[in-house]
């Protein structure tokens, strides 16, 4: 029997679909939730018990982020490897990982860059951080979103260094081999590029990239070992190709139209919008030396992000939550929730960043809601996010951060 912690006098948003309730209590034993008592009346408990009164603060599941790049340690990732040795990137990455946890995010899915070493460093307790799901090197075609070479460069693409590194593979056979190589490195999922991207130097946002056959090769390899593929995709055509190949989630989707939204819904796939990164780069990118070509694409995505989300929302798509932030702009992670609130209801926004993301991760039995048996990944917040989604943006409003029953911040 592990140590028991009882959280009392909580305004509980459990993210199960039940209505919030005031005066609730949650009993934690070891790393798991033992009981949730909506009435707040806790019976006798055996063993050593620590009781913490939340004094009416909001208690809810730890937030999750389905699209991070913890190895994107600089705002201008095109210059990152030119400015930093791998050892410095690793050190900066560990700071970014800890930063995510202290923002109230207890699980993150890295969408390219981080390998299993970072996941294991956190899981073994070497460094504080959220639970991590890693994708390793993303898969991209030559000249695609993952090819960071400028148009004037003839060097071979870098494929083996730490950080925002991509595996360049062309044709179904090469993609299959590249996917197998990432799976050999024990990634949790495979990331592929189905369209152009905003930060790449030599493509356009609204293009298609990998073919259905190429993407299907990656999907087949992932499925063979019980894993899945997420696809970077902006345009309707790229989204349709990715869905035809069998991907689990569409990342970004800013240029989504009504027809594309219906296709996502029909396929049972998830959409992971990342609205905040475009706002942040549009405001701050020039200061990081990001070029006009990239900023033009960023603005194109920024101007379409609300419309794309609205199409998905009206179609009844399953909508998760990501951030996709770079470098110091990762400080804005929680702003994603406020931006989604332009289209979604506050409770739906909270669910996207908790329960829906947990489903995407295939971790819905472990995280994403406050229920007995799940990990005690919890945050206590000053204020009510159902009336103000901005409460998460100020770290001083986070009065308790707990992951697996361990307290990482306590300001009660």
C-alpha positions in Angstrom: 0.0 0.0 0.0 1.4 3.4 -1.0 1.1 6.7 0.8 -2.3 8.2 0.6 -3.0 11.8 -0.3 -6.5 13.3 0.0 -7.4 16.5 -1.9 -10.5 18.1 -0.4 -12.7 21.1 -1.0 -12.2 21.0 -4.8 -14.2 22.5 -7.6 -13.9 19.3 -9.6 -13.9 19.3 -13.4 -13.3 15.6 -14.0 -13.5 15.6 -17.8 -15.6 12.5 -17.8 -18.7 14.3 -19.2 -20.2 14.8 -15.8 -21.1 18.3 -14.6 -18.5 20.0 -12.5 -19.1 19.8 -8.7 -18.1 22.0 -5.8 -16.7 20.5 -2.5 -15.4 17.3 -4.0 -12.6 15.1 -2.8 -10.1 12.9 -4.5 -8.2 10.1 -2.8 -4.7 9.2 -4.2 -2.8 6.1 -3.3 0.7 5.8 -4.7 0.7 6.9 -8.3 -3.0 6.3 -9.0 -6.4 7.8 -8.1 -8.1 5.5 -5.5 -11.4 7.2 -5.2 -13.4 10.3 -6.4 -15.9 11.5 -3.9 -18.2 14.1 -5.4 -20.0 14.7 -2.1 -16.6 15.4 -0.4 -17.4 13.1 2.5 -14.3 10.9 2.8 -14.6 7.8 5.0 -11.9 6.3 7.2 -8.6 5.5 5.5 -5.9 3.1 6.6 -2.2 4.0 6.8 -0.4 7.3 6.6 -2.8 10.0 5.1 -1.9 13.5 4.1 -4.9 15.9 3.5 -4.6 18.9 1.3 -7.4 21.4 1.2 -7.8 23.1 -2.2 -10.0 25.8 -0.7 -12.3 25.9 -3.7 -9.7 25.8 -6.4 -10.4 24.0 -9.7 -9.1 20.5 -9.7 -8.9 18.8 -13.1 -6.7 16.3 -15.1 -3.3 17.5 -16.1 -3.3 19.2 -19.5 -1.9 17.3 -22.4 -0.3 18.5 -25.7 -0.5 16.3 -28.8 2.0 18.3 -30.9 5.2 19.5 -29.3 8.8 19.7 -30.5 10.8 19.7 -27.3 14.0 19.6 -29.4 13.1 22.8 -31.2 15.2 24.8 -28.7 15.5 27.9 -30.9 12.8 30.1 -32.5 14.4 29.7 -35.9 14.8 26.0 -36.3 16.4 26.4 -39.8 19.5 27.7 -38.0 19.4 25.5 -34.9 22.0 22.9 -36.1 24.2 25.7 -37.4 24.4 27.3 -34.0 24.3 24.5 -31.5 26.3 21.3 -31.0 24.1 18.2 -30.1 25.2 18.4 -26.5 23.8 21.9 -26.1 20.6 20.9 -27.9 20.2 18.1 -25.4 20.7 20.3 -22.4 18.3 22.9 -23.7 15.7 20.2 -24.6 15.7 19.0 -21.0 14.8 22.5 -19.9 12.0 22.6 -22.4 10.6 19.3 -21.1 10.6 20.6 -17.5 9.0 23.8 -18.7 6.1 21.9 -20.2 5.4 20.1 -16.9 5.5 23.4 -14.9 2.9 24.8 -17.3 0.5 22.1 -16.1 1.0 19.7 -19.0 1.5 16.2 -17.6 1.6 14.3 -20.9 3.0 15.5 -24.3 3.4 13.8 -27.7 6.5 14.9 -29.4 5.7 15.2 -33.1 9.3 15.0 -34.3 12.8 15.4 -32.9 12.8 13.7 -29.5 14.0 10.1 -29.3 13.3 7.5 -26.7 16.3 8.7 -24.6 14.4 11.8 -23.5 11.3 9.7 -22.7 13.4 7.3 -20.6 15.2 10.1 -18.8 11.9 11.5 -17.6 10.3 8.1 -16.9 13.3 7.0 -14.8 13.3 10.2 -12.7 16.6 11.6 -14.0 14.8 14.8 -15.0 11.4 16.2 -14.3 8.9 16.4 -17.1 5.6 15.2 -18.5 4.9 11.7 -19.7 6.4 11.6 -23.2 5.4 9.9 -26.4 8.2 10.3 -29.0 8.2 10.1 -32.8 12.0 10.2 -33.4 12.9 11.5 -36.9 9.9 12.6 -39.0 9.7 11.1 -42.5 9.8 13.5 -45.5 10.3 13.5 -49.2 13.3 15.2 -50.8 12.4 18.9 -51.0 9.5 18.4 -48.6 8.7 19.9 -45.3 11.4 17.9 -43.5 14.1 18.8 -45.9 15.8 21.8 -44.3 18.2 22.5 -47.1 17.9 25.9 -48.7 17.3 26.1 -52.4 21.0 27.0 -53.0 22.4 24.1 -51.0 23.5 20.8 -52.5 24.7 19.0 -49.4 23.1 15.7 -48.4 20.4 16.1 -45.8 21.4 15.4 -42.2 19.7 12.3 -40.8 21.6 11.3 -37.7 22.0 14.3 -35.4 20.0 15.2 -32.3 17.2 17.8 -32.6 14.8 18.7 -35.3 16.1 16.1 -37.7 14.2 14.3 -40.5 14.6 11.1 -42.4 14.5 11.8 -46.1 12.9 8.9 -48.0 11.4 8.7 -51.5 9.2 5.9 -52.8 7.2 3.3 -50.9 10.2 1.0 -50.3 12.4 3.7 -49.0 9.6 5.1 -46.8 9.0 1.6 -45.5 12.6 1.2 -44.6 12.7 4.6 -42.9 9.6 3.7 -40.8 11.2 0.5 -39.8 14.3 2.3 -38.7 12.4 4.7 -36.5 10.4 1.7 -35.0 13.7 0.0 -34.3 14.5 3.1 -32.2 11.4 2.4 -30.1 9.3 5.4 -31.1 5.7 5.5 -29.9 4.3 6.6 -33.3 5.5 7.6 -36.8 5.3 11.2 -38.1 5.0 11.8 -41.9 4.8 14.9 -44.0 1.7 14.8 -46.3 2.0 18.5 -47.4 4.2 21.5 -47.5 4.9 23.4 -44.3 5.3 26.9 -43.0 8.9 26.7 -41.7 10.5 24.7 -44.5 12.6 26.8 -46.9 11.6 25.4 -50.3 8.0 24.3 -50.4 4.5 25.9 -50.2 1.9 25.3 -47.6 -0.9 24.2 -49.9 1.0 21.5 -51.8 0.7 17.7 -51.5 3.9 15.8 -50.8 4.0 12.1 -49.9 1.8 10.0 -52.1 -0.9 7.7 -50.7 1.3 4.7 -51.5 4.3 6.1 -49.7 2.2 7.0 -46.6 0.5 3.6 -46.7 3.9 1.9 -46.4 4.6 3.8 -43.2 1.1 3.1 -41.9 1.5 -0.7 -42.6 4.8 -0.8 -40.7 3.4 1.1 -37.7 0.3 -1.1 -37.5 2.4 -4.2 -37.7 3.8 -3.5 -34.3 0.7 -1.9 -32.8 1.6 1.7 -33.4 0.2 4.4 -35.7 1.0 7.4 -38.0 0.3 11.1 -37.6 0.4 13.2 -40.7 1.4 16.8 -41.1 -1.2 18.1 -43.5 -2.6 21.5 -44.4 -4.5 21.3 -47.7 -7.7 19.4 -48.5 -5.9 17.2 -51.0 -3.1 16.4 -48.6 -5.6 15.5 -45.9 -7.5 13.2 -48.2 -4.3 11.5 -49.2 -3.3 10.9 -45.6 -6.7 9.6 -44.7 -6.7 7.2 -47.7 -3.4 5.9 -46.4 -4.9 5.2 -43.0 -3.3 7.8 -40.6 -4.7 8.2 -37.1 -4.4 12.0 -36.8 -4.2 15.0 -39.0 -1.8 17.7 -37.7 -2.6 21.4 -38.3 -5.3 21.2 -41.0 -5.5 25.0 -41.3 -6.6 24.9 -44.9 -9.4 22.4 -44.2 -12.6 22.9 -46.1 -16.1 21.4 -45.5 -15.5 18.4 -47.7 -12.2 17.6 -46.0 -13.8 17.9 -42.6 -16.5 15.4 -43.6 -13.7 13.0 -44.7 -11.9 13.2 -41.4 -15.2 12.5 -39.6 -16.0 9.6 -41.9 -12.6 8.1 -41.5 -12.8 8.3 -37.7 -9.5 10.1 -37.6 -8.6 13.0 -35.2 -7.7 16.6 -36.0 -5.0 18.2 -33.9 -5.0 22.0 -34.6 -2.0 24.0 -33.5 -3.3 27.6 -33.7 -1.0 29.2 -31.2 2.3 28.6 -33.1 1.1 30.8 -36.0 0.1 33.7 -33.8 3.4 33.4 -31.9 5.7 33.2 -35.0 3.7 36.0 -36.8 4.3 38.3 -33.8 7.8 37.3 -32.8 9.4 35.4 -35.8 11.1 38.3 -37.4 13.1 38.8 -34.1 14.4 35.3 -34.4 15.6 35.8 -38.0 12.8 33.9 -39.6 12.6 34.8 -43.3 9.9 36.6 -45.3 9.1 33.4 -47.3 8.3 31.5 -44.1 6.5 34.4 -42.5 4.2 34.7 -45.5 3.3 31.0 -45.1 2.8 31.5 -41.4 0.4 34.3 -42.0 -1.5 32.2 -44.6 -2.0 29.5 -42.0 -2.8 32.0 -39.2 -5.5 33.6 -41.3 -7.2 30.3 -42.0 -6.8 28.6 -38.6 -10.2 29.6 -37.2 -12.0 28.8 -40.4 -10.4 25.4 -40.6 -11.3 24.6 -37.0 -14.8 25.7 -37.5 -15.3 23.3 -40.5 -14.0 20.5 -38.3 -16.2 21.5 -35.4 -19.4 21.7 -37.5 -18.6 18.4 -39.1 -18.4 16.7 -35.7 -14.7 15.7 -36.0 -12.8 14.5 -33.0 -10.6 17.5 -32.1 -7.5 17.2 -30.0 -5.1 19.9 -28.9 -1.5 20.7 -29.9 0.8 23.7 -29.8 3.8 23.1 -32.2 5.7 26.0 -30.6 9.4 26.6 -31.2 12.1 27.8 -28.8 11.2 30.5 -26.3 7.7 30.7 -27.9 6.9 27.5 -26.0 6.1 29.8 -23.1 2.8 30.5 -24.9 1.7 26.8 -24.8 -1.5 27.3 -22.8 -2.7 30.1 -25.2 -3.8 27.3 -27.5 -6.8 26.7 -25.3 -8.0 30.3 -25.5 -7.6 30.3 -29.3 -9.7 27.2 -29.6 -12.4 28.9 -27.5 -13.1 31.1 -30.5 -14.9 28.1 -32.0 -15.4 25.6 -29.3 -17.2 25.8 -25.9 -15.0 26.0 -22.9 -15.7 22.5 -21.7 -15.0 21.1 -25.2 -11.7 22.9 -25.2 -10.8 21.3 -21.9 -11.8 17.9 -23.2 -9.7 18.4 -26.3 -6.6 19.0 -24.1 -7.4 16.1 -21.8 -9.7 13.2 -22.7 -9.6 13.5 -26.5 -5.8 13.7 -26.6 -5.7 10.7 -24.3 -7.7 8.8 -26.9 -5.3 9.9 -29.6 -2.4 8.6 -27.5 -4.3 5.3 -26.9 -4.0 6.1 -23.2 -7.6 6.8 -22.3 -7.5 4.1 -19.6 -4.5 5.7 -17.9 -4.9 9.5 -18.2 -7.3 12.3 -19.5 -9.9 12.3 -16.7 -10.2 12.2 -12.9 -11.4 8.6 -12.3 -10.4 5.8 -10.0 -7.6 3.6 -11.4 -6.1 6.3 -13.6 -2.8 8.0 -13.0 -2.9 10.8 -10.5 -2.0 13.4 -13.1 -3.8 16.5 -11.7 -3.6 20.2 -11.6 -5.3 22.7 -9.2 -6.0 26.1 -10.7 -6.9 29.4 -9.2 -10.0 30.5 -11.1 -12.6 28.7 -13.3 -11.4 27.8 -16.8 -15.0 27.3 -17.8 -15.5 31.0 -17.5 -11.9 32.1 -18.4 -9.7 29.8 -20.5 -6.8 32.3 -20.0 -6.2 31.1 -16.4 -3.6 28.5 -17.5 -1.5 31.2 -19.2 -0.2 32.6 -15.8 1.9 30.1 -13.9 1.0 31.8 -10.7 -2.6 30.4 -11.2 -1.3 26.8 -11.1 -1.3 26.0 -7.4 -0.8 22.3 -7.6 0.9 20.2 -10.3 0.9 16.4 -9.7 2.1 13.6 -12.0 1.7 10.0 -11.0 0.9 11.0 -7.4 4.1 13.0 -7.1 3.8 16.7 -6.4 6.0 19.0 -8.6 4.4 22.3 -7.5 2.5 23.1 -4.4 1.3 26.6 -3.6 -1.8 26.0 -1.6 
